[in-house]
């Protein structure tokens, strides 16, 4: 992963954390969720590129805003696997484990 993509990933995680704090006003359980989101976003970028990673980060933020809850990482991986497949890329082992 290139430095620019790594910075984009960190930026997305920061934005997700900010939305979490604003909407849920709690970080209880967030560190584990963030680790799962990070792994999923890394997997997506490795398989399908940074644009799809951007889409998945937006999906997570929108989910939190719409549902006032964090999505389970399994649900995020399932959504990522679906989007990766629709984009014409084979899902990796991590995404397929969802």
N, C-alpha and C positions, 0 to 999 in steps of 0.2 A: 504494500500500500504506500503510495507516494505521500510526501509531506503535506501537500495541499489537500488530499483526500482525508488524511488523518486529522487535519485541522477542521475540515468540514464535519467530520464525525464528532469531534469534541464539541464543536459549536452546536450540533443537533442535540447532543446529550445535555448541554447547558440549557438550551431552550426547553427541552422536555422537563428538566428539573424546575425551571422557572414556572412553566405552566402548572406543573404538579403543585408547587408551593402556592401559587396564586389561587388555583381552583380548590385544592384539597386542604390547604393550610396545614399539612402534616407531612412529615417525611417517614413516618412509621412504615417500615417494610420497603421503603424506596430503594435503599442501596442494593438489595437483591434484585428488584425489578430493573434498576438501571443496568446492572451487570448483564441481565438477560437481554435487554434492549441493545446493549453494546455488542454482544455476541451476534445477535440477529443482524444488526446493521453491518457489522464486519463481514458476515457471511454473504449478505446481499451484495455488497460492493465487490467482493471477491468473485462472485458468480456473474453478476449482471451490470456492474458499474455504478458510478456515483449518482447518476440521475435517479435510478431506482432506489438507492439509499435515501435520497432526498424525499422521494415519495413516501417511503415507509416511515421516515421521521415525521413527516406531516400527518400521516395516518395516526401515529401514536398521540401526537399533540391534539389533533381533532377529536380523537376518542376520549381523551381526558376531559376536554372542554364540553363535549356533547353529553357524556355519561356521568360526569363528576366522579369518576373512578379511574384507576389505572387498568389498562388491559392486561390480562394474564399473558406472560411471555409465550405460552403455547399458542394462544390466539394470534399473537403478533407473528410468530413463525409460520403459522398456517396461512395467514394473509400474505406474508412475504413469499412463501412457496407458490401460492396461487399467482401472484404478480410476476414472479420470476418465470414461471412456466408460460404465462400469457405473453411475456416478452420474448419467448423462444429460447430460453436458457434452461439447462437441466439444473434442478435443485441439488444442492450438496447434501452431505450426510446430516449436517446439523439441522437444516431446514426440513429434511425428510423425517427427522425424528419427532416432529410435532404431531 
